[in-house]
Amino acid sequence: MKEPGQIVLFRFPRADLSEGKLRPALLLREVPGRYEDWLICMISPQLHQRIKGFDELVEEDDEDFARSGLKVTSVIRIGRLAVVEGEMLEGRTGTISPERMKRIRKRLAEWISDSGER
């Protein structure tokens, strides 16, 4: 059973829409409706891609690292989103802590609701 906060594997397509490599992704929320579609975000070991103050870094000494199933320090790229069919998600590697999930959802909600006025 899939649940928000789980880390699964997904073939993120490349920018040219060709098939990409199997990569970890975070389940954010099941999309309402009769289909099992999920809003997910990409997870990458490429730390230089991290946007400080926005993306979430999962480090090897973090309390929830072992249960995440990640192999190395990785960045949850909150802005790299996709809606995918649940059957396209391959396996489950682990989960993140509820506190981390809450931070990610808060950042995502603030980003989406920001009117750009400063």
C-alpha positions as CSV (number, residue, x, y, z in Angstrom):
1,M,0.0,0.0,0.0
2,K,1.4,3.4,-1.0
3,E,1.3,6.3,1.5
4,P,2.6,9.8,1.6
5,G,6.2,10.0,2.9
6,Q,7.3,6.7,1.3
7,I,10.3,6.7,-1.0
8,V,9.7,4.6,-4.2
9,L,11.5,4.1,-7.4
10,F,10.4,5.8,-10.7
11,R,11.8,6.3,-14.1
12,F,11.8,10.1,-14.4
13,P,11.8,11.0,-18.0
14,R,14.6,13.2,-19.4
15,A,13.9,16.7,-20.6
16,D,13.6,15.3,-24.2
17,L,10.9,12.8,-22.8
18,S,13.1,9.8,-23.5
19,E,13.1,7.1,-20.8
20,G,15.3,8.0,-17.8
21,K,17.0,5.9,-15.2
22,L,15.2,4.3,-12.2
23,R,15.5,7.0,-9.5
24,P,14.1,7.4,-6.0
25,A,11.1,9.6,-5.6
26,L,9.0,10.8,-2.6
27,L,5.3,10.2,-2.5
28,L,3.7,13.5,-1.6
29,R,0.0,12.9,-1.9
30,E,-2.4,10.7,-3.8
31,V,-4.3,12.8,-6.4
32,P,-8.1,12.9,-5.7
33,G,-10.2,11.0,-8.2
34,R,-10.9,7.4,-9.3
35,Y,-7.4,6.7,-10.5
36,E,-4.4,5.9,-8.4
37,D,-2.3,8.8,-9.4
38,W,0.4,10.3,-7.2
39,L,2.1,13.6,-6.8
40,I,5.8,12.8,-6.4
41,C,9.1,14.7,-6.3
42,M,12.5,13.6,-7.4
43,I,15.3,12.6,-5.0
44,S,18.9,13.0,-6.2
45,P,22.4,12.3,-4.8
46,Q,23.6,15.3,-6.9
47,L,23.9,17.7,-4.0
48,H,25.0,20.6,-6.2
49,Q,21.4,20.7,-7.5
50,R,20.0,21.6,-4.1
51,I,18.3,24.9,-3.8
52,K,19.2,26.1,-0.2
53,G,16.2,27.1,1.9
54,F,13.8,25.1,-0.4
55,D,15.0,21.6,-1.2
56,E,15.4,19.1,1.7
57,L,18.7,17.5,2.4
58,V,18.7,13.9,3.8
59,E,22.1,13.3,5.3
60,E,23.6,10.0,6.4
61,D,23.7,11.0,10.1
62,D,20.0,12.1,10.1
63,E,17.7,10.2,12.4
64,D,15.5,9.0,9.6
65,F,18.3,8.2,7.1
66,A,18.5,4.5,7.7
67,R,14.7,4.0,7.3
68,S,14.7,6.1,4.1
69,G,16.4,3.4,2.2
70,L,18.6,5.9,0.5
71,K,22.2,4.8,0.0
72,V,24.0,8.2,0.3
73,T,23.2,11.7,1.3
74,S,20.6,13.0,-1.1
75,V,18.5,16.0,-1.9
76,I,14.7,15.9,-2.1
77,R,14.1,18.3,-5.0
78,I,10.8,19.8,-4.0
79,G,10.4,21.7,-7.3
80,R,10.9,18.6,-9.5
81,L,7.3,17.3,-9.4
82,A,5.4,14.9,-11.4
83,V,1.9,13.2,-11.3
84,V,2.2,9.6,-12.2
85,E,0.1,6.5,-12.2
86,G,0.6,4.4,-9.1
87,E,1.4,1.3,-11.2
88,M,4.4,3.1,-12.7
89,L,6.0,3.3,-9.2
90,E,8.4,0.5,-8.7
91,G,9.0,-0.8,-5.2
92,R,9.4,1.0,-2.0
93,T,12.8,1.7,-0.5
94,G,11.7,3.3,2.8
95,T,10.1,6.3,4.4
96,I,11.0,9.7,5.8
97,S,10.0,11.0,9.2
98,P,6.7,12.7,9.7
99,E,8.5,15.9,10.7
100,R,10.5,16.0,7.5
101,M,7.4,15.4,5.5
102,K,5.7,18.3,7.2
103,R,8.6,20.6,6.4
104,I,8.5,19.6,2.7
105,R,4.7,20.1,2.4
106,K,5.0,23.5,4.1
107,R,7.8,24.6,1.7
108,L,5.8,23.4,-1.3
109,A,2.6,25.0,-0.1
110,E,4.4,28.3,0.6
111,W,6.1,28.2,-2.8
112,I,2.9,27.5,-4.7
113,S,0.9,30.2,-2.8
114,D,3.5,32.9,-3.1
115,S,2.2,35.7,-5.3
116,G,5.7,36.9,-6.1
117,E,5.2,40.1,-4.2
118,R,8.1,41.1,-2.0
